[in-house]
Amino acid sequence: MKEGLIVVSFGTAVERARQEEIRPVEEALLAQAAGLYGLTAYTSPTIRRILARRGESVLSLEEAFQAQAEAGTQRLYLLPTHLLPGWEYDRISAAAEEARGRFDQVMLAPPLMGDTEFVRLLAGGVAERFPRQPGRSVVLLGHGTDHPGNLVYPALQCVLHMAGRDDMLVGTVEGWPDLDAVLEQLAKRGDSRVLLAPLMLTAGAHALEDMAGSGPDSWKNRLEAVGCGVETVFQGLGALPRVQALYRQRLDRLLGRG
């Protein structure tokens, strides 16, 4: 049976983030699935249009399905690089369901934080990345959503707390915990320094604007306004070998290898 793999991401128009944080994940997964017909796709039409104007062609998920069908793929594996089971993941799941008629089998992997095991594994990775320092709190900034999948953020916070990392706080741009909740926790800790880092696959537009932009409502400026000395990290999770290994583990599970 001919098998194929589609690695699907939301995408980013920030070229550095594409090259340093999405592409390494894609390459790791395609290498892990050597022997399968592998393709990559972006779900965001806006990002695909921006890239097309720059002369860069990226497949949509529908185009990737079509290419797999034309190649004669019978068993199709679909691995999203999305972090949580939110609205974007729901759309991928619906698209996979619609595509089932073109293939003998379509198998979809959960998002990276799609279960308790991988929330715990990711917590271990970010805790290792940022060792505890006296007088410093680490704030991890995720995208957030009004989807029930936003639960992964307080779940991650709980895992970090139970691991003894009360210096690590999880916040979100569009969900909860929000900035006010994080500020309340920082006030209780009394640390004078904050390390602010993206809890996102890429350090793209949200990191450049919402996290550390020049506007008064950016997290960096709000934290400085209450007296914190803020250091920012502009590196998404996709650049980390330990996170790439988690995606490879997701793929192995999808392929029935582990």
Secondary structure, 3 states (H helix, E strand, C coil): CCEEEEEEECCCCCHHHHHHHHHHHHHHHHHHCCCCEEEEEECCHHHHHHHHHCCCCCCCHHHHHHHHHHCCCCEEEEEECCCCCCHHHHHHHHHHHHHHHHCCEEEECCCCCCCHHHHHHHHHHHHHHCCCCCCEEEEEEECCCCCHHHHHHHHHHHHHHHCCCCCEEEEECCCCCCHHHHHHHHHHHCCCEEEEEECCCCCCHHHHHHHCCCCCCCHHHHHHHCCCEEEECCCCHHHCHHHHHHHHHHHHHHCCCC
